[in-house]
Amino acid sequence: MNTRLNGKVALVTGGTSGIGFASAMELANEGAKVYVTGRRQAELDAAVKVIGRGAVGIRGDVTRRDDLQALADAIKANDGHLDILFANAGGGTMAPLGEITEQHFDDTFNRNVKALVFTVQTMLPLMRAGGSIVLTGSIAGSKGTAAFSIYSASKAAVRGLARSWVLDLKERRIRVNVVSPGSTRTVGLAELGGESKEAQDGLLDYLTSLVPIGRLGEPAEIAKAVAFLASDDASFINGSELFADGGQAQI
């Protein structure tokens, strides 16, 4: 077991499934005490049980300011600080131009931008000097995707936030980086294809054809990139976007 995060306290939002869960597991395996958030108690309890190693689950919705403050208060009472924040919670749905609704726009930006901003801001007083903040971006923030423009714009905003925040936090030596996954085998990605297994498999096959390495990513592979950015191995990496995409956004 790698112990490069021994003694660190980490928070992973949206950590009950997919990339968030895999990242919480990786951070814990590398020695960190990990707090995990999720909106559904049963899924949260199940995730914490699998992660083990002292992981703590706190139910909450990152789009609710009261929930964020309660989360910060709990971490402060238990550990007094954070060393690592992985602001991962978010998501999106597809809507082509001409069918974009205000609800679709607001839901996407509330989850991926507004909630991320206030997650980081609420946890900032807990962050120790020299800590690491990792934000979940996406290759969609750099590449055009049909019927995905609002999600893409929200992830481009995440990249812009990181660039400015490194300047805001330079006196505290807190690093801010973005991990941008490519097509990764998660339930959320498959569900973009529709409700039927046939439609979902068709989408995954199509996305696989776009990846130069010839396959989809696995959540555990993205998690290793997150753990790297969180660790002192990345001590001189700041304001960067790390693409974990099999080359998909590089061509």
Secondary structure as GFF3:
##gff-version 3
##sequence-region A 1 251
A	DSSP	beta_strand	9	12	.	.	.	ID=ss1
A	DSSP	alpha_helix	18	29	.	.	.	ID=ss2
A	DSSP	beta_strand	33	38	.	.	.	ID=ss3
A	DSSP	alpha_helix	41	51	.	.	.	ID=ss4
A	DSSP	beta_strand	56	59	.	.	.	ID=ss5
A	DSSP	alpha_helix	65	78	.	.	.	ID=ss6
A	DSSP	beta_strand	82	87	.	.	.	ID=ss7
A	DSSP	alpha_helix	102	109	.	.	.	ID=ss8
A	DSSP	pi_helix	110	114	.	.	.	ID=ss9
A	DSSP	alpha_helix	115	123	.	.	.	ID=ss10
A	DSSP	three_ten_helix	124	126	.	.	.	ID=ss11
A	DSSP	beta_strand	127	136	.	.	.	ID=ss12
A	DSSP	three_ten_helix	139	141	.	.	.	ID=ss13
A	DSSP	alpha_helix	149	168	.	.	.	ID=ss14
A	DSSP	three_ten_helix	170	172	.	.	.	ID=ss15
A	DSSP	beta_strand	175	181	.	.	.	ID=ss16
A	DSSP	alpha_helix	187	191	.	.	.	ID=ss17
A	DSSP	alpha_helix	197	209	.	.	.	ID=ss18
A	DSSP	alpha_helix	219	230	.	.	.	ID=ss19
A	DSSP	three_ten_helix	232	234	.	.	.	ID=ss20
A	DSSP	beta_strand	241	244	.	.	.	ID=ss21
A	DSSP	three_ten_helix	248	250	.	.	.	ID=ss22
###
